[in-house]
């Protein structure tokens, strides 16, 4: 009597653990063909037991259901990705010309009428204390700093770059950090934001939308507020 189909006959594990049949990945058509071949060449004097037949059919039914579920999940995943891309694109287009606030540490320094470089930064202050603003160039090198004095705890507080830019000679994109000295004398980094007027958009890897704020590129997913 021919032995019933078992999991070991249906698939063998590959190096990455994915079940693949000896002749490649087995689908429901291959399973049915294998079962038909088994019935065709069985010993007529010792035919397959009815229980074995029922077990094979149950395996086939279960395999078909799993394949159908997998196809549905893949289709839903594709639809979700398309919907998410469309929503991000819509949000990005609607933000052009408006001030956006995103989680980040970038700031654009621009010269005023007197040629003095300056700008504003925004941060959440977690605890009251003496705060310090440090300005960094693109390589992370410190190019200036200034004390902000005693600040109170509060969200999304704005500060002038002020004298921290006194050692900077040109306009452009910079990074910054704000720390608050706690009661133990330790400098604690605060949550900072990138703020500016969006003037364009582009698409990054995987179709992610990005807004441009002057020389800065902001991932739409990092935006927390869009202001008028």
C-alpha positions as CSV (number, residue, x, y, z in Angstrom):
1,X,0.0,0.0,0.0
2,X,1.3,3.4,-0.9
3,X,2.1,5.5,2.1
4,X,0.0,8.7,2.6
5,X,1.5,12.0,1.8
6,X,3.1,13.6,4.8
7,X,4.6,17.0,5.6
8,X,8.1,15.6,4.9
9,X,7.0,14.6,1.4
10,X,5.3,17.9,0.8
11,X,8.3,20.1,1.6
12,X,11.9,20.2,2.8
13,X,13.4,23.1,4.6
14,X,15.8,25.4,2.8
15,X,18.7,27.3,4.5
16,X,16.5,30.2,5.4
17,X,13.8,27.9,6.7
18,X,11.2,28.4,3.9
19,X,9.5,25.1,2.9
20,X,10.3,24.2,-0.7
21,X,9.5,20.9,-2.4
22,X,12.2,18.7,-4.1
23,X,11.2,20.1,-7.5
24,X,10.7,23.6,-6.3
25,X,7.9,25.4,-4.4
26,X,4.7,23.3,-4.3
27,X,1.4,24.9,-5.0
28,X,-2.1,23.4,-5.0
29,X,-1.9,22.3,-8.6
30,X,1.4,20.4,-8.0
31,X,-0.2,18.8,-4.9
32,X,-3.2,17.6,-6.8
33,X,-1.0,16.3,-9.6
34,X,1.1,14.3,-7.1
35,X,-2.0,12.9,-5.5
36,X,-3.5,11.9,-8.9
37,X,-0.2,10.2,-9.9
38,X,-0.2,8.3,-6.6
39,X,-3.7,7.0,-7.2
40,X,-2.9,6.1,-10.8
41,X,0.1,3.9,-9.9
42,X,-1.2,2.3,-6.7
43,X,-1.3,-1.5,-6.4
44,X,-4.9,-2.6,-7.5
45,X,-4.6,-5.5,-5.1
46,X,-3.7,-3.2,-2.2
47,X,-5.4,0.1,-2.9
48,X,-5.0,3.2,-0.8
49,X,-6.9,3.1,2.5
50,X,-9.9,5.4,2.7
51,X,-8.4,7.0,5.8
52,X,-5.2,7.8,4.0
53,X,-7.2,9.2,1.1
54,X,-9.2,11.4,3.4
55,X,-6.0,12.6,5.1
56,X,-4.4,13.5,1.7
57,X,-7.5,15.4,0.7
58,X,-7.6,17.2,4.0
59,X,-3.9,18.3,3.4
60,X,-4.8,19.5,0.0
61,X,-7.8,21.5,1.3
62,X,-5.7,23.0,4.0
63,X,-2.9,23.9,1.6
64,X,-5.3,25.6,-0.8
65,X,-6.8,27.7,2.0
66,X,-3.4,28.8,3.2
67,X,-2.4,29.8,-0.3
68,X,-5.6,31.8,-0.8
69,X,-5.0,33.6,2.5
70,X,-1.5,34.4,1.5
71,X,-2.6,35.8,-1.8
72,X,-5.2,38.0,0.0
73,X,-2.7,39.3,2.5
74,X,-0.2,40.1,-0.3
75,X,-3.0,42.0,-2.2
76,X,-4.0,43.9,0.9
77,X,-0.3,44.8,1.6
78,X,0.0,46.2,-1.9
79,X,-3.2,48.2,-1.5
80,X,-2.1,49.6,1.9
81,X,1.3,50.7,0.5
82,X,-0.4,52.4,-2.4
83,X,-2.9,54.1,-0.1
84,X,-0.1,55.2,2.3
85,X,1.9,56.7,-0.6
86,X,-1.1,58.6,-1.9
87,X,-1.9,60.0,1.6
88,X,1.7,61.1,2.2
89,X,1.8,62.7,-1.2
90,X,-1.4,64.6,-0.6
91,X,-0.1,65.8,2.8
92,X,3.2,66.9,1.3
93,X,1.5,68.8,-1.5
94,X,-0.9,70.5,1.0
95,X,2.1,71.6,3.1
96,X,3.9,73.5,0.4
97,X,4.0,77.2,1.3
98,X,3.2,76.5,4.9
99,X,5.4,76.3,8.0
100,X,6.1,72.8,9.1
101,X,7.5,71.4,12.3
102,X,9.3,68.0,12.3
103,X,11.3,66.0,14.8
104,X,14.9,66.8,13.9
105,X,17.9,69.0,14.7
106,X,18.4,71.1,11.6
107,X,18.3,74.8,11.2
108,X,18.9,77.2,8.3
109,X,21.1,80.3,9.1
110,X,20.3,83.3,6.9
111,X,21.8,86.8,6.9
112,X,19.6,89.8,7.8
113,X,19.8,93.3,6.3
114,X,23.0,94.0,8.2
115,X,24.6,90.8,7.1
116,X,24.3,89.2,10.5
117,X,23.6,85.4,10.4
118,X,20.8,84.1,12.6
119,X,17.8,81.9,12.9
120,X,15.4,80.3,15.4
121,X,15.2,76.8,16.9
122,X,12.5,75.0,18.7
123,X,12.7,72.4,21.5
124,X,10.7,70.7,24.2
125,X,12.2,71.5,27.6
126,X,11.6,68.5,29.9
127,X,12.8,70.0,33.2
128,X,13.6,73.6,34.3
129,X,17.2,74.5,34.5
130,X,20.1,76.3,32.9
131,X,20.0,75.6,29.1
132,X,22.7,75.7,26.5
133,X,22.4,75.9,22.7
134,X,25.2,74.4,20.6
135,X,25.6,74.9,16.9
136,X,27.2,72.3,14.7
137,X,28.3,72.1,11.1
138,X,27.5,69.3,8.7
139,X,30.3,67.1,10.0
140,X,29.1,67.4,13.6
141,X,31.9,69.9,14.6
142,X,30.9,72.5,17.1
143,X,31.0,76.0,15.5
144,X,29.4,78.1,18.3
145,X,27.3,78.0,21.4
146,X,25.6,80.3,23.9
147,X,23.8,79.9,27.2
148,X,20.0,80.3,27.2
149,X,19.9,81.0,30.9
150,X,17.3,79.6,33.2
151,X,14.4,78.1,31.3
152,X,11.2,76.6,32.5
153,X,9.8,73.2,31.5
154,X,7.4,73.4,28.5
155,X,6.8,72.1,25.0
156,X,7.9,73.6,21.7
157,X,9.7,76.6,23.0
158,X,11.5,78.9,20.5
159,X,15.0,80.3,20.9
160,X,17.2,82.6,18.9
161,X,20.5,81.3,17.6
162,X,21.9,84.6,18.6
163,X,25.6,84.7,19.4
164,X,26.0,81.0,18.8
165,X,26.3,82.0,15.1
166,X,29.0,84.6,15.7
167,X,31.8,82.3,14.5
168,X,29.9,81.2,11.4
169,X,30.8,82.9,8.1
170,X,28.2,81.6,5.7
171,X,24.6,80.9,5.3
172,X,23.2,77.4,4.9
173,X,22.1,74.3,6.8
174,X,23.5,73.5,10.2
175,X,22.6,71.2,13.1
176,X,22.1,72.1,16.8
177,X,21.4,70.7,20.2
178,X,20.0,72.0,23.4
179,X,20.9,70.7,26.8
180,X,19.7,71.5,30.3
181,X,21.9,71.1,33.3
182,X,20.0,69.1,35.9
183,X,20.3,69.2,39.7
184,X,23.3,66.8,39.6
185,X,25.2,68.9,37.2
186,X,24.6,66.6,34.2
187,X,23.8,68.1,30.8
188,X,20.6,66.4,29.6
189,X,19.7,66.6,25.8
190,X,16.3,67.9,25.0
191,X,13.9,67.0,22.1
192,X,14.6,69.4,19.2
193,X,12.6,70.2,16.0
194,X,13.3,71.4,12.5
195,X,11.0,74.3,11.6
196,X,10.6,76.2,8.3
197,X,8.5,77.0,5.3
198,X,8.1,74.1,2.9
199,X,9.0,75.2,-0.7
200,X,8.9,71.9,-2.6
201,X,8.7,68.2,-2.4
202,X,10.4,65.1,-3.8
203,X,10.3,61.3,-3.4
204,X,12.8,59.2,-1.6
205,X,13.6,55.5,-1.3
206,X,10.4,53.4,-1.4
207,X,8.3,56.3,-2.6
208,X,8.5,58.2,0.7
209,X,7.6,61.9,0.3
210,X,10.1,64.5,1.4
211,X,9.5,68.3,1.8
212,X,12.3,70.8,1.1
213,X,12.8,73.7,3.4
214,X,15.4,75.7,1.6
215,X,18.5,73.4,1.6
216,X,16.9,71.0,4.1
217,X,15.0,67.8,3.2
218,X,12.4,66.6,5.7
219,X,10.8,63.2,5.6
220,X,7.0,63.6,5.7
221,X,6.8,60.9,8.3
222,X,8.7,63.1,10.8
223,X,6.4,66.1,10.6
224,X,4.3,66.6,13.7
225,X,2.6,69.9,12.9
226,X,1.7,72.0,9.8
227,X,1.1,75.7,10.6
228,X,-0.6,78.3,8.5
